[in-house]
Amino acid sequence: MTLHTDVAALLAEAGIADVDVDEAVADEHVRSAAYLRVVSALASSDRRDRDRAVVATLLRDPHEMGSRTAVVALVDEMAGKAAGPAGFRGWSAELLPETDRLKTGSFREFIRRRVHDWLCYLSVRDGHVPTAAELADVTDWMQRLLAEASTSPAVLALLAESARKKKTRNIAGNRAGSRPR
């Protein structure tokens, strides 16, 4: 497959007709923006049977930064729609083998870390209180997101005590202190 064929197929499948395929192939910025639109259309669909194939196509792009960004956007959108950690775990397990297409190891790891972070978030949202070790195993970004979004006094107290960043500890501490007893 060629890049032109891949871009044309992704746009057609997503129903995006206002992107010039030749321009997208020639300009990685145009292509990256188009990929984000494709991912948005994919995530808003109720069908999940094409996700792995779309991710595989995205990751064939020679501009790995743009394709990694699109896959992370898909992971983020799907985590936001997930009913719980089990469904998201199953969905992401189907896609993660495709990340082996990335030549850049840090890009593969970034996507895997993002999935791990969202699994933690979804577990906390479902009532799980992470241990200090589990909390230490998520990124600073996820620790802050948990501090800003969690409604669990136990989670907020744990973050206030053991988050890596002072700002995150302060957010969690302030939110824990302002919660009605």
C-alpha positions as CSV (number, residue, x, y, z in Angstrom):
1,M,0.0,0.0,0.0
2,T,1.1,3.5,-0.6
3,L,0.6,6.5,1.6
4,H,-1.7,8.0,-1.0
5,T,-3.9,4.9,-1.0
6,D,-3.9,4.8,2.8
7,V,-4.9,8.4,3.2
8,A,-7.6,8.2,0.6
9,A,-9.0,5.1,2.2
10,L,-9.0,6.5,5.7
11,L,-10.8,9.7,4.5
12,A,-13.3,7.8,2.5
13,E,-14.1,5.4,5.3
14,A,-14.6,8.4,7.7
15,G,-16.8,10.2,5.2
16,I,-14.4,13.1,5.0
17,A,-14.6,14.6,1.5
18,D,-13.2,18.1,2.0
19,V,-9.5,17.1,2.4
20,D,-7.4,17.1,-0.7
21,V,-5.6,13.7,-0.6
22,D,-2.6,15.0,-2.7
23,E,-2.2,17.9,-0.3
24,A,-2.4,15.6,2.7
25,V,0.2,13.3,1.3
26,A,2.5,16.2,0.5
27,D,2.1,18.0,3.9
28,E,2.4,16.1,7.1
29,H,0.6,18.8,9.0
30,V,-2.4,18.6,6.7
31,R,-2.3,14.8,7.0
32,S,-2.0,14.9,10.8
33,A,-5.1,17.2,11.0
34,A,-7.0,14.8,8.7
35,Y,-6.0,11.9,10.8
36,L,-7.4,13.6,13.9
37,R,-10.7,14.1,12.0
38,V,-10.6,10.4,11.0
39,V,-10.1,9.3,14.6
40,S,-12.9,11.6,15.8
41,A,-15.3,10.0,13.3
42,L,-14.1,6.6,14.2
43,A,-14.6,7.2,17.9
44,S,-18.0,8.6,17.5
45,S,-19.1,5.4,15.6
46,D,-20.8,2.6,17.5
47,R,-18.9,0.1,15.4
48,R,-15.6,-1.1,16.8
49,D,-14.8,-3.7,14.1
50,R,-12.6,-1.4,12.1
51,D,-10.6,0.2,14.9
52,R,-7.6,-2.1,14.6
53,A,-7.4,-1.8,10.8
54,V,-7.6,2.0,11.0
55,V,-4.9,2.1,13.6
56,A,-2.7,-0.3,11.5
57,T,-3.2,2.1,8.6
58,L,-2.4,5.2,10.6
59,L,0.8,3.6,11.9
60,R,2.1,2.8,8.4
61,D,2.5,6.5,7.9
62,P,6.2,7.4,7.6
63,H,5.7,10.5,9.8
64,E,5.4,8.6,13.1
65,M,4.8,11.7,15.3
66,G,1.5,12.4,13.4
67,S,0.3,8.9,13.5
68,R,1.2,8.4,17.2
69,T,-0.7,11.6,18.0
70,A,-3.8,10.3,16.1
71,V,-3.6,6.9,17.9
72,V,-3.3,8.7,21.3
73,A,-6.3,10.8,20.4
74,L,-8.3,7.7,19.6
75,V,-7.2,6.1,22.9
76,D,-8.3,9.3,24.8
77,E,-11.6,9.5,23.1
78,M,-12.4,5.8,23.6
79,A,-11.4,6.0,27.3
80,G,-13.8,8.9,27.6
81,K,-16.6,6.7,26.2
82,A,-15.7,3.6,28.1
83,A,-18.3,2.2,30.5
84,G,-15.6,0.7,32.6
85,P,-12.1,-0.6,32.7
86,A,-12.9,-4.1,31.5
87,G,-14.4,-2.9,28.2
88,F,-11.5,-0.5,27.6
89,R,-9.0,-3.2,28.5
90,G,-10.4,-5.5,25.9
91,W,-10.6,-2.8,23.3
92,S,-7.0,-1.6,23.9
93,A,-5.7,-5.2,23.9
94,E,-6.9,-5.5,20.3
95,L,-5.0,-2.3,19.3
96,L,-1.7,-2.5,21.2
97,P,-0.1,-5.1,19.0
98,E,-0.4,-2.6,16.1
99,T,1.9,-0.2,18.0
100,D,4.8,-2.6,17.2
101,R,4.7,-1.0,13.7
102,L,6.3,2.1,15.2
103,K,10.0,2.2,14.8
104,T,10.4,4.7,17.6
105,G,10.3,2.9,20.9
106,S,9.4,5.9,22.9
107,F,6.3,6.4,20.7
108,R,5.2,2.7,21.4
109,E,5.8,3.2,25.1
110,F,3.9,6.5,25.2
111,I,0.8,4.8,23.7
112,R,1.1,1.9,26.1
113,R,1.5,4.3,29.1
114,R,-1.6,6.2,28.0
115,V,-3.6,3.0,27.9
116,H,-2.3,2.1,31.3
117,D,-3.1,5.5,32.7
118,W,-6.7,5.3,31.4
119,L,-7.1,1.9,32.9
120,C,-6.2,3.3,36.3
121,Y,-8.5,6.2,35.8
122,L,-11.5,4.0,34.8
123,S,-10.8,1.7,37.8
124,V,-10.8,4.7,40.1
125,R,-14.0,6.0,38.5
126,D,-15.5,2.6,39.2
127,G,-14.6,2.9,42.9
128,H,-11.2,1.3,43.2
129,V,-8.8,3.1,45.5
130,P,-5.3,2.6,44.2
131,T,-2.4,1.7,46.4
132,A,0.5,4.1,46.6
133,A,2.5,1.7,44.3
134,E,-0.3,1.8,41.7
135,L,-0.5,5.5,41.9
136,A,3.3,5.7,41.5
137,D,3.0,3.6,38.3
138,V,0.9,6.2,36.5
139,T,2.2,9.4,34.8
140,D,2.2,12.8,36.4
141,W,-0.5,13.7,33.9
142,M,-2.8,11.0,35.1
143,Q,-2.0,11.8,38.8
144,R,-3.1,15.4,38.1
145,L,-6.2,14.3,36.2
146,L,-7.2,12.1,39.1
147,A,-6.6,15.0,41.5
148,E,-8.8,17.2,39.5
149,A,-11.6,14.7,38.7
150,S,-11.8,12.2,41.5
151,T,-14.6,12.5,44.0
152,S,-13.3,9.8,46.3
153,P,-12.0,11.2,49.6
154,A,-9.6,8.2,49.9
155,V,-8.2,8.8,46.4
156,L,-7.8,12.5,47.0
157,A,-6.1,11.9,50.4
158,L,-3.7,9.4,48.8
159,L,-2.8,11.9,46.0
160,A,-2.4,14.7,48.5
161,E,0.1,12.6,50.3
162,S,2.0,10.8,47.6
163,A,1.6,12.5,44.2
164,R,5.0,13.2,42.6
165,K,4.3,16.9,41.8
166,K,3.6,19.5,44.5
167,K,0.9,21.1,42.4
168,T,-0.9,17.8,42.1
169,R,-0.6,17.2,45.9
170,N,-2.0,20.7,46.5
171,I,-4.9,20.2,44.1
172,A,-5.8,16.9,45.8
173,G,-5.3,18.3,49.2
174,N,-7.5,21.4,48.5
175,R,-10.2,19.3,47.0
176,A,-10.1,16.7,49.8
177,G,-10.3,19.5,52.4
178,S,-13.3,21.2,50.7
179,R,-15.3,18.0,50.5
180,P,-18.3,17.8,52.9
181,R,-17.6,15.3,55.7
